Amino acid sequence: MQIRTLREKQVFAKLTLRQMAVAGMLSAIAIVLSTTVLGYIPLGIASATTMHIPAIIGGVLEGPIVGAFVGLIFGITSFLRANTPLFANPVVAILPRIFIGVVAYYVYRWTKNSAIAAAAGTLTNTIGVLSLAVIFKYLPWQVAAFVALRNGIPEIIVASLLVTAVVKSVKKAYNR
């Protein structure tokens, strides 16, 4: 028990005060987005989301732990506001969202390109959720593919533009 507690403390000890503050601010933004039309833009049978953008920003700017935490907040809010059986399943609503910022971080670290990192984070969300929807038989693969194309492409474009602007601004402000 004491060893586990020590390891847990080591993980949190590696987070800086700034990382914790950024995680808190981006989580607050995610919660606000989840309660407004800005977080889930209705497009007929499905909604395009901007909820993944704070998780991507968290991952790119502050690392995979911050990105995973903000993604977790996105997943939890998605689960709590579920209006379909698909998102009432916590595996579908939460699990893929945890990886959005993690993937974005590693892609950004590898490419140094925030637009590519934003696209990768967006694809993580889209592919993760829709793949699980097919696996759990909530959607046939043809519908999932249609939703991926119809919603995924605009989500990638919006995320790439917003993430690039935010990352560029923050890095300029902090001379990073």
Secondary structure, DSSP 8 states (H G I E B T S, - for coil): -HHHHHHHHHHHHTS-HHHHHHHHHHHHHHHHHHTSTTTEEEETTEEEE-THHHHHHHHHHH-HHHHHHHHHHHHHHHHHT--SHHHHSHHHHHHHHHHHHHHHHHHHHHH--HHHHHHHHHHHHHHHHHHHHHHTTSS-HHHHHHHHHHHHHHHHHHHHHHHHHHHHHHHHHTT-
